[in-house]
Amino acid sequence: MCHQHPIDETIVLSMNDGAGITTVPVPGRRCPACLERGDTVWVIPGKCCPVCGTPVS
């Protein structure tokens, strides 16, 4: 069983621009087991769902 934390975005710190923080989207998939229960849990492909532990490919 995997014990991963959900990550939907990666924050990239930059010292060269005035904005300071830029977000970069990370591809994800919804956990099929949680989706059947009516919950939406995003998982990075190849990892396990942090809620139910189901591997997501």
matplotlib code that plots the C-alpha trace (Angstrom):
import matplotlib.pyplot as plt

x = [0.0, 1.4, 1.5, 1.8, 0.5, -1.6, 0.2, -1.7, 0.8, 4.5, 5.6, 8.7, 10.4, 12.1, 14.4, 14.4, 10.9, 8.6, 5.9, 8.0, 6.0, 4.9, 2.7, 3.3, 0.5, 1.3, -0.7, -3.0, -5.7, -8.8, -8.7, -11.3, -12.2, -12.9, -14.7, -17.1, -17.9, -18.6, -15.3, -12.8, -9.2, -6.4, -3.4, -0.1, 0.0, 2.1, 1.3, -1.3, -4.4, -3.7, -7.2, -7.8, -4.4, -5.5, -2.7, -3.4, -1.8]
y = [0.0, 3.4, 6.3, 9.4, 12.9, 14.4, 16.9, 18.8, 21.5, 22.1, 25.5, 26.9, 29.7, 32.3, 35.1, 36.7, 38.1, 40.3, 37.7, 35.4, 32.2, 30.4, 27.3, 24.6, 22.1, 18.4, 15.8, 13.8, 11.2, 10.7, 7.6, 5.1, 3.6, 6.9, 8.1, 5.1, 6.3, 9.8, 11.4, 13.1, 12.4, 13.4, 11.1, 11.3, 8.4, 5.6, 6.5, 5.2, 7.1, 8.8, 8.1, 4.5, 3.2, 2.1, 2.2, 4.6, 4.1]
z = [0.0, -0.9, 1.5, -0.7, -0.3, -3.1, -5.3, -7.9, -8.5, -8.1, -6.9, -8.6, -6.7, -9.0, -8.0, -11.5, -11.7, -9.6, -9.2, -6.9, -7.2, -10.3, -10.4, -12.9, -13.5, -12.9, -14.9, -12.7, -12.8, -10.7, -8.5, -10.0, -6.6, -4.9, -8.0, -7.7, -4.2, -5.5, -4.3, -6.5, -5.5, -7.9, -8.1, -10.0, -12.5, -11.2, -7.5, -5.1, -3.9, -0.6, 0.5, -0.3, -1.4, -4.9, -7.5, -10.3, -13.7]

ax = plt.figure().add_subplot(projection="3d")
ax.plot(x, y, z, "-o")
ax.set_aspect("equal")
plt.show()
